[in-house]
Amino acid sequence: MIASLAPRALSVFERNIFVYRRQWLMIVTGFFEPLFFLLGIGYGVGGVIGTIPYAGVDVPYAAFVAPALLASSAMNGAIFDSTFNIFYKLKYAKVYDAILSTPVSVGDLAVGELLWSNLRGVIYATAFLLVMVAFGLVHSPLALLAPVGVVFIGFAFGAAGFAITTHLRSWKDFDFLFIVLTPLFLFSATFYPAEIYPGVLRWVVEVSPLTRGTHLIRSLCFGDLNPLMLVDIAYLAVISLIGYRHAVRRLGVLLLK
């Protein structure tokens, strides 16, 4: 992956920047969904719940939920660009056919698109982090490293989304994507600790990539450095690598016939 990170890959990334200069409103609107969840659930439901135990202490419910919403905003930003936008470019606009007629390889193309989808996730997460600071929901200076943690989340979901998109046949297939993303958002230790889930269900929750991303960001926001954070990073990195390699292989099959 690093070998493909060359000027050709950066040219693909730069192309997205030029395109979105006139479509910046599409990026801005994606920031509001986690904000509404924070206000409605973090403070609305949180006003009833009060505090929730985390790392041996009771913390305000809104402060517990906020890092998870930050992680999910990174996921949403990366997923949107690596699925809907890539599907349109691949199946309808035929953008990739034109790009691959230049010296750009499928590896360069994949890296450039993943860099852009990740940047979108980082933008969402950084904006949401500023909201958390304004609301007094940050409990450690380590929260400043949250955008770095978001990079791992963005690459994992961006690469996975890219790989899945290469198998989609029509817009109707995106219904299956939402069937996966909705429970992933709701049941990845987003609103409740993973410990409350019984038996096998807890292990299902624990292996969710969003759970690992949420744990990583939540640990940083509370200054709770722990060895499991290394597992989070490694897990997300493996998903990134597998997704990237599969996306490149599929693009080769679809576009280099």
N, C-alpha and C positions, 0 to 999 in steps of 0.2 A: 504493500500500500504506500509506504514511504517513497519507494522507488518511482511511483507514478506521480508523486507530488512535484511536478515540474511546471515550467511556464505554460505548457499546453493545458494542464489541469487548471491552473490559475486563470487562463483565458476563458474557460467554461464558467468558472466562478464569477469572473468580471462581467461576462455577458448577462448573468442574472441580475447583477447590480444595476446595469444600464436599463434592463427591462423594467425593474421595479422602481426606478426613479419616478415614473409616472403612475405607479400603482401602489404608492406607499400606504394608502388608506387600507388596503387589504392586509397589510402587516399590522397596522395600528389596531384594527378591530379585534385581532386575535388576543390582545392583551386583556380585554374586558371580561372574558369568560371566567378566568380564575379570580378576578377581583370581585365579581358578583357572587361567586361561591364563598369567598372569604367573608363578605358582608352578610350573606344570607345564612350560611351554615356556621362559619367561624364565630360570628358575633350573634347571629339570631339563635341558632341552636346552642351555641356556646354560652349564651346568657342563662339557659336552663341548666346546662351541665356544670358550668363553673370551671372546675379544674379537672385535670386528668393526669394520672401518674406517668412519668417518663424519667428514665435513668435514676430511679430511686427518689424522685421529688415530685411534688404536684406542680403542674404548670398550667397556665390559662389555656383553655381549649383552643382559642383562636391562634395562640402561639404554636400549639401542637399541629394544627391543620395547615398553617401557612407554608411551612417548608414543603409539604406534600403537594400543595397547589403550585408552588414554584417548580417542583420537579415535573408535574403534569403539564404545566405550560410549556416547558422545554420539549416534552414528548409531543404535544399537539403541534407546536411549531415545526418540528422536524418531520412528523408524520404527514402533515398537510402538503409540504413541498415534495416529499419523496413519494407521494402516492398520486394525488389528484393532478398536480402540475406535471409530474413526470409521465403519467398516463396520457395526458393530453399531448405532450410533446412527442411521445413515442408512437401513439396510435393515430392521431389526427393531424397535428401540425407538421409531422415528419421532420422536426427540428434535428433529431439525432442523425437522420440520414444525411442531412446537409453538413453537420459538424464532422461526421466520420469521413466525408469526402476530402477533408483536410488532413494534415499530419496527426491530428488528435486521435488517440487510440481509445478503445472502450474502457481501459483502465483509467486513462486521463479523464474521460467523460464522467465516469462514476465518481472519482475523487472530487472533481469540480462541483458536481451536483450535491454530493454529501457535505462539502464545505459550506455551500450556500444554505442547505437545509439546517445545518448545525448553527450557522450564524443567526438564522431566524429564531431558533430555539434559545440561543444565548440572549438575543435582544429581548424576547419575552421575559426570560428569567431575570435579567438585570433590571428591567423596568419594574417587575413585581417585587424584587428585593428592595428597591427604593421605597415602594409602598409599605413593605414590612417595617423598614426603618422608621418611616413617618408615623406608623401606627404603634411603634414601640414593641414590635414582635420579635426583635432580634436580641438574643441573650448572650452573644459572644462575638468578639472581633473576627473570629474564624469564619463568620458568615460572609466576609469579603471574598472568601475562596469559593463561595457557592457557584459563581459563574464558571469557575474551572471545573467543578464537579459536573456542572450542566453539560460540558463538552462531551463527557462520557455518555451521558443520557442521550444527547442529540445524535451522536454517531451510532449508538446502538439502535435507536428507533428509526433513524434515517436510513441506515443500511438495511434493517429488516423490512422497512416499508418499501424501499427500492426493490429488494429481492422479490417481495410479494407482488408488487405492481407488474413485474415482467410476466406474471402468470395470469393477470386479469384479462378478460376478453371483452367486457363491455362495462358501461357505467353501472349497470345493475349489480355487478360483482362487488361493488363497494359496500353494499348492504351487509355482506359477510364481514367486512372490515369493521364496521360499526358494532356488529354483534360481539366482536372480540374486544374492541377498545372501550366500550361502555363499562362492562364488568371489570376490566383491567383498571380503569380509573376509580371505580367505586370500591373495589376490594383489594387494593394494594397497600394496605396500612395507611390509606389516605385520611380517613376520618376516625379510625380506631386502631389501637395497637394490634400487631399481628398476633400477640399472645392470647387475644380473646377468642380466636377461632379454634374450634375443637379438632383434635385428632388429625386425620389426613388433610382436612381442609386447610389447616394452618400451613402444612408443607406446600400445598398448592399456592397459597398466598406468598409464602417465603420465596418461591422460585420465580415469581413474577418479576420481570425486569424492571417494572415501575416500582415494585417494593424495594428492590435493591437501590434504585435511584433515589427513592424517597428516604431510605435509611441513610444514604450518603449525605444528602442535603440537610436532613434533620440533625444529623450528628454535628455537622459544621455550624449550623445555626445555634445550637445549644452548647457548642464547645465540648462535645462529648466524643473525644478522640478514642477510638477503639479498634482492635484488630479486624473486626468484621468489615470495616470500611475498605480494607485491602481486598477482601472477597468481593465487595460491591464493584470496585473498579475492575478487577479481573473478570468478573462475570459479564459486565457490560462490554468490556474490550473484546471478549471472545465472541459475543453476539455481533459486534461491529465487524469483526474479521470474517465470520461465517457469512453474514449478510452481504458484505462487500464482494467476496469471492463468488457467491452465487449470482449476484446481480451482474457481475462482469461476464460470467459464463453464459447467462441467459441473454444478455445483450449481444454477445457474439453470435449466438444461435439465431436471434431475431433479425439482426441488422447486417451481419457479415455472411450472407448466404451465397 
